[in-house]
Amino acid sequence: MRRLSIGLALAALTLAPLAATTVAATPAYASLGSGACSSNDGSSGADECLYYAANETGACFADPIKDAYGSWNFAACTSNPSGDHDPNTGAGFPVKDDAHSAQNWSHVNTCHIWSNANFTGPHDDNLPFTAFNLNHSLNLNKSQSWG
C-alpha cells in the first residue's frame, strides 16, 4: 500500500506541470459582433458596417462607436444590402486585419477606418451613407473613429 501511495504522489508531481501548461496555453476568444447594421443604433447613432468580403458581402461587423477591432469577430450578416451573397462567409474570423469593404449607415458622420490600433496611419474615409471596398486599410484595418 505504501508503494502505491508513493507511486501516486510521484505521478501527481510529474503531471502537475503538464496540467498547468495546458491551462496556460488555452487561447482567449474574441467577442462575436451582432451582424446587424443599422442607421439608428440607439443613443450611439448609426453603425459603420465592415464586411469580410468585397462589395459589402459575407459576414459583417456593426460598430457605432470609436473602437479598436482587436477583440471582435465577424458574425453572420442579418442586414444584407446586396441580397445575393452568403452572409455566413467569414463568420467567426477576426475583424482586425480581415475586412475588405465597408458601409456607413450614418446620414451625417464620416467614419475613418485606420490601419493602426491607435487611430493613426493610413486610413479610408467612409462618407455618410456610402459603401466602398477598402483601399488604404485593406486587410490592415485596426480601428475606427467618427468625425
N, C-alpha and C positions, 0 to 999 in steps of 0.2 A: 504494500500500500504506500509505503514511503517513496519507493521508486516512481510510482505513478504520480504522486504529488510533485516530486522534483521534475519529472518529465513534463507535466502540465505547466509548471512555473516557467521552465525553460522555453517551452513553446509559446507561452504568452509574451515573454520578453522578446523572442525572436520576431513574432508577428506584430507587436505593438508599433515599431517604426513604419512598417508597411501600411498599417491601417491609417496612421497619421499622414503618410504621404498620399494615400488615396483620397482622403478627405480634402487635403490642401490642394489637390490637383483638379477638383471639381470646378468647371467653368461657371462664371456668372452669366446669366441670361439677360438680354435686354428686354425692355418692355415693348409689347406689341402696340402699334398705333391703332387708331379707331377705324381707318379705312373709309371714313365718311367725310367728304369735303363739303363745306357749307359757306354760304355768303352771310350767314347770321349765326355765329358760334357763341351765343350768349353775350356776356359782357366783354368778351375778348375781341369781338369783331369777326372779321372773315378769316378764312384759312388760306394759307399757302399750301397747295397740294403738290407733293413731289411724287413722281411716278417711277417705277422700276425700269420701264422701257420707254423708248422714244414715242413721240406723238401722243402723249398722255394715255399710254396703255400699260397694262399689267397692274400689279399690286400698287397701292398708294399709301401715302402718309400725310395726314392733315395736321397742320400746326398753325394756330392763330397768334403765337407769341414769339418774342425774341428767344432763340433757343440754339443750343448745340445739339447735333444729331447723334452723338456718341452712344447714347443709351436707348435708342429706338430702333424698332424693326418695322418693315413694311407689313401691311395687313391686306387681305383681300379687299379690293376696292368696291364699295357699295354705291358710290356716286360715279357712274360710268359715262363720261362725256361723249366718247366716240361710239359707244354701244356695240362695238363689233370686236371686242378683244376678250381674252381670258383674264378676268380680274384677279385670278389667283397666281399668275406668273410672277415670281419674285417674292411672294408672301413668305415671311419669316426671315428674309435676308436683311442685313443691317441697312438703315437709311444712309448712314455715314459712308460716303465714297461710292454709293451704288445707284444714285438717281441719274436718270437720263433726260427727263423732261419735267416741266412744272406748269402749274396753272394757278393764277392768282384769283381768288374768289372775292377779293375786296373791290369795291367800286371806287374807292378813293385813295388807298395807300399802295405805294410801290414796295415790293418785297425784294430784299437783297439776299442772294444766296452766295455765301462766302466759301472760299477754298481753304480757309483756316478756321479753327475752332474759336478763336477769339475775335471774330468779325473783322478780319483783316485779309489783305492779299487780293488776288484776282477774284472777281465776282461777276455774277449775272444779275441784272436788274429786271424784275418781272413787273411790268406796268399793271395798273389796275385792270382787272377783269380780262386778262390776256393769258395765252398759253404759248409755250415755246419749248424747243429742245435746248438743253443746257449747252453752253459753249465754253466759257471760261472756267466753270466749276464742274464740267462733265467728269464724273467718277472721282471728283475731288471735293464734293460738297461736304462741308463740315458744320456749318452754322447758317443761321438766317437772322435778319433784322428787318425792321419796317421803317419807312421814312420817306 
